[in-house]
Amino acid sequence: MRLFGSLLLFLCAATGVSSFSVTTKADKVKVKENEGADLTCSYSADFGNSPRVEWKFQDKGKVKYVIYDGKPTSDYTSRVSMYTGSNLRFSKVTRQDNGIYICEVSSSIGVAQQVLVELTVLVPPSTPKCGIPQTVTTNKPATLTCYDPDSSPPPTHKWFKDNVPMPEDPSKISAFKNATYKLDIKNGNLVFPSVTKMDSAMYYCEVSNEAGPPQRCQGVRMEVRDLNTGGIVAGVIILLLLVAAVIGGVWYANKKGYLPKKSQSKQPSAVYQPQSMYGDGEEDDGDFKQKSSFVV
């Protein structure tokens, strides 16, 4: 049956006859969070009186059913329904419902067609989380970050330097023509490949979208400083002085006897050995050795 349906679609396309079409009144739907939304889907009469209609949700490369066999799936039972045969209705949407919805209609002879509807749930910006270093060394790179996890659709980002908006392309504005930063308004990163003293300023980021008023983070001053060679030298000197003080302290403590000395080897004690009645051997001539005596 599917082979017959495919052949029928091919013949219709070859002859220029329009048939088995699936359409929608709005392929892009925008609605505020926690409000209701209708996604429409209609089909031509070629599909017959009771074609099979299914709704699917495509999110991050994965596809799951919203309507299957004419009924909402478990994830959507409480807030999704079908009306007027093939249309999809949300009683309340959340930001997790953002994405592409697919309405697929299949006839009894195996012909299937579909239409896509994009649903955007509007969520106003929240105060962004900004990452701004307070101190950077001259000629070193620096990255300032700005992130708002709540906005829908994703916000655009704008950075300010001493309360002056920073252009996305600094070469187009005379006041910033010598600047070398790179600003990505989509992900919010402000990147300095090599900072100079001129980059010292107070910075803050502002996020905005169509769902509500813009929001900004608190400003932080970034100070660009030269490498503190004097401080490094002073640190080395202090370290050497500490080492010398430790060595001197050990020497002084050892001199005064505050440190335990190594145990001296003990001399062997004299042991009484009685003279054998039979003698142990002959003594060398002319050699007198004192023998231990025992008095009773």
BELZI-V453737 format. One record per residue. N is the residue number from 1. RES is the residue in one small letter. PHI is phi in whole degrees, -180 to 180 (* if undefined). OMEGA is omega in whole degrees, 0 to 359 (999 if undefined). NEAR is the number of other ideal C-beta (glycine too) atoms within 12 Angstrom. Layout:
# BELZI-V453737
<<N RES PHI OMEGA NEAR> <N RES PHI OMEGA NEAR>>
This chain:
# BELZI-V453737
<<1 m * 179 14> <2 r -66 178 15> <3 l -65 178 12> <4 f -66 179 15> <5 g -65 179 25> <6 s -64 178 19> <7 l -64 179 16> <8 l -65 178 25> <9 l -64 179 25> <10 f -65 180 16> <11 l -65 179 16> <12 c -65 180 20> <13 a -68 182 15> <14 a -70 182 10> <15 t -90 179 11> <16 g 80 180 8> <17 v -88 181 15> <18 s -86 179 15> <19 s -154 180 23> <20 f 48 181 30> <21 s -106 176 23> <22 v -125 184 32> <23 t -135 176 22> <24 t -138 178 29> <25 k -75 181 17> <26 a -146 180 22> <27 d -86 175 21> <28 k -133 181 18> <29 v -123 177 32> <30 k -122 181 25> <31 v -151 180 29> <32 k -71 180 23> <33 e -61 179 27> <34 n 75 173 17> <35 e -104 180 21> <36 g -84 180 23> <37 a -150 177 33> <38 d -115 175 26> <39 l -115 187 42> <40 t -96 179 29> <41 c -155 178 39> <42 s -131 184 24> <43 y -138 182 33> <44 s -77 184 21> <45 a -69 181 14> <46 d -61 181 24> <47 f -75 180 30> <48 g 91 185 19> <49 n -79 184 11> <50 s -138 177 14> <51 p -73 178 30> <52 r -86 180 27> <53 v -118 179 37> <54 e -130 174 31> <55 w -114 179 42> <56 k -129 179 28> <57 f -117 180 35> <58 q -105 184 24> <59 d -138 177 20> <60 k 53 176 11> <61 g 84 179 9> <62 k -105 180 11> <63 v -121 176 20> <64 k -135 183 23> <65 y -77 169 25> <66 v -104 174 39> <67 i -120 178 35> <68 y -135 181 23> <69 d 56 176 14> <70 g 81 183 18> <71 k -131 176 17> <72 p -67 175 25> <73 t -76 189 20> <74 s -59 182 13> <75 d -71 187 18> <76 y -122 187 29> <77 t -56 188 14> <78 s -80 186 13> <79 r -140 180 23> <80 v -130 176 33> <81 s -150 176 24> <82 m -102 175 26> <83 y -140 183 18> <84 t 51 172 16> <85 g 86 190 20> <86 s -129 182 35> <87 n -86 182 29> <88 l -110 181 39> <89 r -126 172 27> <90 f -99 175 35> <91 s -77 178 21> <92 k -159 180 21> <93 v -109 175 33> <94 t -125 181 27> <95 r -64 176 26> <96 q -72 180 19> <97 d -85 177 38> <98 n -58 176 28> <99 g 151 182 29> <100 i -102 177 28> <101 y -113 184 42> <102 i -115 173 32> <103 c -101 181 37> <104 e -116 181 31> <105 v -118 181 33> <106 s -123 179 27> <107 s -92 181 31> <108 s -70 180 18> <109 i -97 174 22> <110 g 94 177 21> <111 v -83 180 33> <112 a -132 176 27> <113 q -136 182 35> <114 q -145 176 28> <115 v -139 183 31> <116 l -106 177 26> <117 v -130 180 37> <118 e -98 179 25> <119 l -106 176 40> <120 t -116 178 30> <121 v -92 185 31> <122 l -85 177 29> <123 v -128 182 32> <124 p -67 180 24> <125 p -64 171 34> <126 s -115 181 24> <127 t -61 184 23> <128 p -71 175 34> <129 k -96 185 22> <130 c -110 175 31> <131 g -116 184 22> <132 i -127 179 33> <133 p -69 181 25> <134 q -84 180 17> <135 t -137 178 20> <136 v -135 179 29> <137 t -82 180 23> <138 t -53 178 21> <139 n 71 176 18> <140 k -100 178 20> <141 p -74 178 22> <142 a -146 179 32> <143 t -126 176 26> <144 l -106 184 40> <145 t -115 180 25> <146 c -147 187 41> <147 y -144 175 26> <148 d -124 185 34> <149 p -78 189 17> <150 d -101 188 25> <151 s -59 174 35> <152 s -148 359 31> <153 p -65 181 28> <154 p -52 186 26> <155 p -80 167 35> <156 t -95 185 25> <157 h -115 177 37> <158 k -133 179 31> <159 w -105 179 44> <160 f -123 176 28> <161 k -119 185 32> <162 d 51 177 18> <163 n 70 178 14> <164 v -107 180 19> <165 p -60 179 23> <166 m -94 181 34> <167 p -69 178 23> <168 e -63 176 22> <169 d -115 185 15> <170 p -64 183 25> <171 s -69 182 16> <172 k -89 181 12> <173 i -117 185 17> <174 s -59 182 10> <175 a -68 182 16> <176 f -120 187 23> <177 k -63 179 13> <178 n -92 181 13> <179 a -76 182 30> <180 t -119 183 21> <181 y -73 175 32> <182 k -126 184 24> <183 l -116 177 34> <184 d -106 184 23> <185 i -73 181 25> <186 k -86 181 19> <187 n -96 174 22> <188 g 86 181 36> <189 n -84 173 24> <190 l -115 189 39> <191 v -115 173 24> <192 f -107 179 34> <193 p -63 180 16> <194 s -154 186 20> <195 v -75 174 31> <196 t -127 179 24> <197 k -61 180 16> <198 m -68 180 21> <199 d -85 176 38> <200 s -67 183 24> <201 a -176 173 31> <202 m -93 183 23> <203 y -122 169 41> <204 y -154 185 34> <205 c -118 178 41> <206 e -127 178 31> <207 v -115 181 38> <208 s -153 170 26> <209 n -151 186 30> <210 e -77 186 20> <211 a -85 183 29> <212 g -175 183 21> <213 p -68 179 16> <214 p -67 178 26> <215 q -131 181 29> <216 r -134 177 29> <217 c -90 180 30> <218 q -73 181 18> <219 g -70 178 22> <220 v -132 179 25> <221 r -84 175 19> <222 m -103 182 34> <223 e -106 178 21> <224 v -99 184 26> <225 r -128 176 21> <226 d -72 178 19> <227 l -63 184 15> <228 n -83 180 13> <229 t -67 178 12> <230 g -60 179 11> <231 g -66 179 13> <232 i -65 179 13> <233 v -61 179 13> <234 a -61 179 13> <235 g -65 178 14> <236 v -64 179 14> <237 i -61 180 14> <238 i -62 179 14> <239 l -63 179 14> <240 l -63 179 14> <241 l -64 178 14> <242 l -65 178 14> <243 v -62 179 14> <244 a -63 180 14> <245 a -64 179 14> <246 v -65 180 14> <247 i -62 179 14> <248 g -62 179 14> <249 g -65 178 16> <250 v -65 180 15> <251 w -62 182 14> <252 y -65 181 14> <253 a -64 179 15> <254 n -69 180 15> <255 k -66 181 12> <256 k -82 178 11> <257 g 81 179 9> <258 y -76 181 12> <259 l -99 179 13> <260 p -65 180 8> <261 k -89 180 11> <262 k -69 180 7> <263 s -65 181 6> <264 q -81 182 6> <265 s -71 183 6> <266 k -82 177 6> <267 q -77 180 6> <268 p -66 182 6> <269 s -83 180 6> <270 a -70 182 8> <271 v -119 180 7> <272 y -70 178 10> <273 q -129 179 11> <274 p -63 182 11> <275 q -77 181 16> <276 s -71 178 9> <277 m -65 184 6> <278 y -101 178 6> <279 g 82 181 9> <280 d -98 182 12> <281 g 154 181 9> <282 e -87 177 7> <283 e -89 178 13> <284 d -67 180 8> <285 d -63 177 6> <286 g 74 182 6> <287 d -113 182 8> <288 f -102 179 8> <289 k -123 179 11> <290 q -76 180 9> <291 k -104 175 14> <292 s -72 179 12> <293 s -118 181 10> <294 f -127 181 9> <295 v -109 178 4> <296 v -96 999 3>>
